[in-house]
Amino acid sequence: MRHYDIIDYNAAEHARLAEKQKTTERIFDGKILHVARDTVELPNGHEAVREKIVHVGAVCILPVTADGQVYVERQFRYPLGRVITEVPAGKLDSDEEDILEAAKRELKEETGLTAKTWTDLGLFYPAAAYCDEVITMFLAQELEQTGQKLDDDEFLDVVKLPLPQLVADVMAGRVPDAKTQTVVLKAARLLGVIPQERTGGLHMDALEAIFTRRSTRKFKPELPPRALIEQVLEAGRSGPCGHNSQFSHFYVITDPAQLERLAVLVREAFAKKEVTPGMYASLVNSITVSKKGTYVFHYHTPVLIIAANRRDYGNAMADNACALENMMIAANALDLGACYINQLHWLDEEKSVRAYLRTLGVGDTETETITGALSLGYAADGLPNRTPRQTAGNEVTWL
Ligand SMILES: Cc1cc2nc3c(=O)[nH]c(=O)nc-3n(C[C@H](O)[C@H](O)[C@H](O)COP(=O)(O)O)c2cc1C
């Protein structure tokens, strides 16, 4: 077996814990497995029997396209008696075979893909208690399709799906295969699909995501990966809506120059307004800070999602509010900060703002109303605001 330098070898520890082989008996020699029954001397001098499977070693590969899609296989696994989802993988041809070459060969044979970029993601022991198999994991990128070349006894389907979807499937327990779970989570973390610093994130259940959600109002300028933004949008699109109408329309702005221009127009529009007695406190704030010339309604967010809806639809505001809440909860579960932004709703009929939004592609004032928006991005201090909430209002009366 190959020597892998995983952790520092500690001679004293080895002497204290190691078992010494006394006898060995080959009881089976197969095509991929060799089974031995050994007797060993334990550290306390006693004797024990160890059954061991000797395996040449294997590789597994997660192929990822430039737009975040991955290829997996659906393959019948005889010992389990079922078709399972797995990443491309295969055993080494011999003890001497170069591991990267083996990975390239297996990827090409099983999926027809070749890759220009290969990243070694380390190795793992799939069954250390009774087998010496070592599986080395690779991330394969910059892919090209050249045509599958399966072995005569190999039957499998290749499936393409978004990496965040596969991560969600792994987290939900829908992918029991060990190598697939390991390589998917490692690659996802490396590619930023699972944020690096996390406390809850994809481990959060719905209630935790709801109860820890607070508004984030300071953002890092960097754009989160598109796959994360898309998951937040999907959460919005999955919100409940009157008669399942699905009339919401989400506009996503990520261009810093466009966001900056919008902030200036919003500031100018509020600066022209006057505070009146009894006015809503947040609106008073928008007007007074705008008059001072310092107002930035979206908190320098890297992503602004505008929620619009049909102007003539009675549930426009309610449906969009549900969508915005879904997006805020999803953002929290993905370790992204978010804040409900109301100013574009207040300026729904403000000509200068709507005219500029129209140039960006937002629907016209006659047909679409803007009911709100969402600032979204990495929180300035790494994780979204999760300050515990003191709930004093929002009364409940049981009748
Ligand atoms: C309908 C609605 C409009 C809001 N508008 C704004 C806004 O324009 N700007 C802002 O900073 N926060 C806005 N918020 C966020 C609230 O201020 C915030 O949810 C509230 O203070 C509770 O704090 P939390 O979100 O941290 O729990 C809005 C929230 C809702 C539900």
The ligand as an SDF file (V2000), in Angstrom:
LIG
                    3D

 31 33  0  0  0  0  0  0  0  0999 V2000
  -42.2850   46.1810    5.8330 C   0  0  0  0  0  0  0  0  0  0  0  0
  -40.9280   46.4340    6.3430 C   0  0  0  0  0  0  0  0  0  0  0  0
  -40.2200   47.5240    5.9000 C   0  0  0  0  0  0  0  0  0  0  0  0
  -38.9050   47.7550    6.3430 C   0  0  0  0  0  0  0  0  0  0  0  0
  -38.1940   48.7780    5.8210 N   0  0  0  0  0  0  0  0  0  0  0  0
  -36.9210   48.9650    6.2120 C   0  0  0  0  0  0  0  0  0  0  0  0
  -36.1240   49.9530    5.5970 C   0  0  0  0  0  0  0  0  0  0  0  0
  -36.5590   50.6290    4.6850 O   0  0  0  0  0  0  0  0  0  0  0  0
  -34.8610   50.1250    6.0160 N   0  0  0  0  0  0  0  0  0  0  0  0
  -34.3480   49.3810    7.0390 C   0  0  0  0  0  0  0  0  0  0  0  0
  -33.2160   49.6000    7.4260 O   0  0  0  0  0  0  0  0  0  0  0  0
  -35.0660   48.3850    7.6180 N   0  0  0  0  0  0  0  0  0  0  0  0
  -36.3210   48.1580    7.2030 C   0  0  0  0  0  0  0  0  0  0  0  0
  -37.0460   47.1480    7.7560 N   0  0  0  0  0  0  0  0  0  0  0  0
  -36.4290   46.3260    8.7850 C   0  0  0  0  0  0  0  0  0  0  0  0
  -37.0360   46.6230   10.1480 C   0  0  0  0  0  0  0  0  0  0  0  0
  -36.5800   47.8600   10.6180 O   0  0  0  0  0  0  0  0  0  0  0  0
  -36.5760   45.5120   11.0860 C   0  0  0  0  0  0  0  0  0  0  0  0
  -37.0790   44.2820   10.6190 O   0  0  0  0  0  0  0  0  0  0  0  0
  -37.0490   45.7150   12.5090 C   0  0  0  0  0  0  0  0  0  0  0  0
  -36.4140   46.8370   13.0680 O   0  0  0  0  0  0  0  0  0  0  0  0
  -36.7470   44.4820   13.3920 C   0  0  0  0  0  0  0  0  0  0  0  0
  -35.3550   44.2260   13.4040 O   0  0  0  0  0  0  0  0  0  0  0  0
  -34.7470   42.8590   12.8880 P   0  0  0  0  0  0  0  0  0  0  0  0
  -35.0730   42.7230   11.4410 O   0  0  0  0  0  0  0  0  0  0  0  0
  -33.2730   42.9720   13.1380 O   0  0  0  0  0  0  0  0  0  0  0  0
  -35.3790   41.7770   13.6660 O   0  0  0  0  0  0  0  0  0  0  0  0
  -38.3300   46.8960    7.2920 C   0  0  0  0  0  0  0  0  0  0  0  0
  -39.0520   45.7870    7.7290 C   0  0  0  0  0  0  0  0  0  0  0  0
  -40.3140   45.5380    7.2480 C   0  0  0  0  0  0  0  0  0  0  0  0
  -41.0440   44.2950    7.6850 C   0  0  0  0  0  0  0  0  0  0  0  0
  1  2  1  0
  2  3  1  0
  2 30  2  0
  3  4  2  0
  4  5  1  0
  4 28  1  0
  5  6  2  0
  6  7  1  0
  6 13  1  0
  7  8  2  0
  7  9  1  0
  9 10  1  0
 10 11  2  0
 10 12  1  0
 12 13  2  0
 13 14  1  0
 14 15  1  0
 14 28  1  0
 15 16  1  0
 16 17  1  0
 16 18  1  0
 18 19  1  0
 18 20  1  0
 20 21  1  0
 20 22  1  0
 22 23  1  0
 23 24  1  0
 24 25  2  0
 24 26  1  0
 24 27  1  0
 28 29  2  0
 29 30  1  0
 30 31  1  0
M  END
$$$$
